[in-house]
Amino acid sequence: EKIVYDGFRFHSIVSVSPSLRERTIIFNSLSKTYAMTGWRIGYALGPAAVISAAAKIQSQSTSNPTSFAQVAAIEALAGPQDEVQQMVGEFQKRRDLIVKRLKGMPGISCFNPQGAFYVFPNVGSLLGKKAGEFKLASAGDFAEYLLQESRVLAVPGEDFGST
């Protein structure tokens, strides 16, 4: 909700339609926004009965966050947000650079994301072709080619349900 670019603003479904409040559950993590990756801390908002039931399940299926992570989460959420804005500015610079570079590569197109810190380039026009000894039959083949030839790690779209 905070890692957005180009003047885009995040709006939860409840802010758009308050009548959905009792039918909405919001899950969020502090991992990316507050650089707390690996701390495994986040929150859920929703109707009290649903959150209570979810808490019972969660308490039996995962371990609890450490006390220092809980204190840090409170400080992150309640404290000044200027560091977040600085990180978002840096992420936007990186996004702009990678999208520009990808769009300059023959056979690759890339949507300019309005949020997040990753991109999802389209390599579909390269599939069915050869690159050196590599036959590019899938995005997975393309990712393997990048790794072997350029030492660039990419996660193929198939891992996210794309074909």
C-alpha positions as CSV (number, residue, x, y, z in Angstrom):
1,E,0.0,0.0,0.0
2,K,3.0,2.3,0.5
3,I,5.3,1.1,-2.3
4,V,3.5,2.9,-5.2
5,Y,4.9,5.2,-7.9
6,D,4.0,8.0,-10.3
7,G,1.4,9.6,-8.1
8,F,-0.6,6.4,-7.9
9,R,-2.4,6.0,-4.5
10,F,-3.5,2.8,-2.9
11,H,-7.1,2.5,-1.7
12,S,-8.5,-0.4,0.2
13,I,-11.8,-1.8,-0.8
14,V,-13.2,-0.5,2.5
15,S,-12.2,3.1,1.8
16,V,-13.9,2.9,-1.5
17,S,-17.0,1.1,-0.2
18,P,-17.4,1.4,3.6
19,S,-20.5,-0.9,3.4
20,L,-18.1,-3.8,2.8
21,R,-16.3,-3.3,6.2
22,E,-18.0,-6.3,7.8
23,R,-17.2,-8.6,4.8
24,T,-13.5,-7.5,4.3
25,I,-10.3,-8.9,5.7
26,I,-7.0,-7.1,5.1
27,F,-3.7,-8.9,5.6
28,N,-0.5,-7.0,5.4
29,S,3.2,-7.6,6.2
30,L,5.9,-5.2,7.3
31,S,8.6,-7.1,5.4
32,K,8.9,-4.9,2.3
33,T,7.6,-1.5,3.4
34,Y,9.7,-1.4,6.5
35,A,12.7,-3.5,5.4
36,M,11.8,-6.2,8.0
37,T,12.2,-9.1,5.6
38,G,12.5,-12.4,7.4
39,W,11.0,-11.0,10.6
40,R,7.7,-12.7,9.8
41,I,5.5,-10.0,11.2
42,G,2.4,-8.4,9.9
43,Y,-1.2,-7.8,10.8
44,A,-4.8,-8.6,9.9
45,L,-7.8,-6.3,10.0
46,G,-11.4,-7.5,9.8
47,P,-14.5,-8.4,11.7
48,A,-13.7,-9.3,15.3
49,A,-15.1,-12.9,15.1
50,V,-13.1,-13.6,11.9
51,I,-9.9,-12.2,13.4
52,S,-10.4,-14.1,16.6
53,A,-10.8,-17.4,14.7
54,A,-7.8,-16.6,12.5
55,A,-5.7,-15.9,15.6
56,K,-6.6,-19.3,17.0
57,I,-5.5,-21.1,13.8
58,Q,-2.4,-19.0,13.4
59,S,-1.2,-19.6,17.0
60,Q,-1.3,-23.3,16.4
61,S,0.2,-23.4,12.9
62,T,3.1,-20.9,13.1
63,S,5.5,-19.6,15.7
64,N,5.1,-16.2,17.2
65,P,7.2,-13.2,16.3
66,T,10.0,-12.4,18.7
67,S,9.4,-9.6,21.2
68,F,11.9,-7.3,19.5
69,A,10.1,-7.7,16.2
70,Q,6.8,-6.8,17.9
71,V,8.3,-3.7,19.4
72,A,9.9,-2.8,16.1
73,A,6.6,-3.3,14.2
74,I,4.8,-0.9,16.6
75,E,7.6,1.7,16.1
76,A,7.5,1.2,12.3
77,L,3.8,1.7,12.0
78,A,3.4,4.5,14.5
79,G,6.7,6.3,13.9
80,P,7.7,8.8,11.2
81,Q,7.3,7.5,7.6
82,D,10.0,9.6,5.9
83,E,12.4,6.6,5.7
84,V,9.6,4.7,3.8
85,Q,9.3,7.5,1.4
86,Q,13.0,7.6,0.8
87,M,13.0,3.8,0.1
88,V,10.1,4.2,-2.3
89,G,12.0,6.9,-4.1
90,E,15.0,4.6,-4.5
91,F,12.7,1.7,-5.6
92,Q,11.2,4.0,-8.2
93,K,14.6,4.9,-9.6
94,R,15.5,1.2,-9.8
95,R,12.2,0.4,-11.4
96,D,12.6,3.1,-14.0
97,L,16.1,1.9,-14.8
98,I,15.3,-1.8,-15.2
99,V,12.1,-1.1,-17.2
100,K,14.0,1.2,-19.5
101,R,16.8,-1.4,-20.0
102,L,14.3,-4.2,-20.6
103,K,12.3,-2.2,-23.1
104,G,15.6,-1.6,-25.0
105,M,16.2,-5.3,-25.5
106,P,15.0,-6.9,-28.7
107,G,12.0,-9.2,-28.2
108,I,11.3,-8.1,-24.6
109,S,8.5,-5.9,-23.5
110,C,7.7,-4.8,-20.0
111,F,4.8,-3.1,-18.3
112,N,5.8,-0.2,-16.1
113,P,4.4,-1.3,-12.7
114,Q,2.8,1.3,-10.4
115,G,3.9,-0.5,-7.3
116,A,6.2,-3.2,-5.9
117,F,9.9,-3.5,-6.5
118,Y,10.0,-6.2,-9.2
119,V,9.0,-6.2,-12.8
120,F,7.4,-8.9,-15.0
121,P,8.8,-8.7,-18.5
122,N,7.2,-10.4,-21.4
123,V,9.6,-12.7,-23.3
124,G,6.9,-14.4,-25.3
125,S,8.3,-13.2,-28.7
126,L,11.6,-15.0,-27.9
127,L,10.0,-18.4,-27.2
128,G,10.6,-21.0,-29.9
129,K,13.9,-19.4,-30.9
130,K,17.4,-20.4,-30.1
131,A,20.0,-18.4,-28.2
132,G,23.4,-20.0,-28.7
133,E,22.9,-23.6,-27.7
134,F,19.7,-22.9,-25.8
135,K,16.3,-23.6,-27.2
136,L,13.9,-21.1,-25.6
137,A,10.7,-23.1,-25.4
138,S,9.5,-21.6,-22.2
139,A,10.1,-18.7,-19.8
140,G,11.9,-21.2,-17.6
141,D,14.3,-21.9,-20.5
142,F,14.8,-18.2,-20.9
143,A,15.5,-17.8,-17.2
144,E,18.0,-20.7,-17.4
145,Y,19.7,-19.0,-20.4
146,L,20.1,-15.8,-18.4
147,L,21.6,-17.6,-15.5
148,Q,24.1,-19.6,-17.5
149,E,25.1,-17.0,-20.0
150,S,24.9,-13.8,-18.0
151,R,24.8,-14.9,-14.4
152,V,21.4,-13.1,-14.0
153,L,18.8,-14.8,-11.8
154,A,15.2,-14.5,-13.0
155,V,12.1,-16.3,-11.8
156,P,10.0,-17.5,-14.8
157,G,6.4,-16.5,-15.0
158,E,5.2,-20.1,-14.9
159,D,6.1,-20.0,-11.2
160,F,3.3,-17.4,-10.8
161,G,0.8,-19.1,-13.0
162,S,1.6,-17.4,-16.3
163,T,2.0,-19.5,-19.4
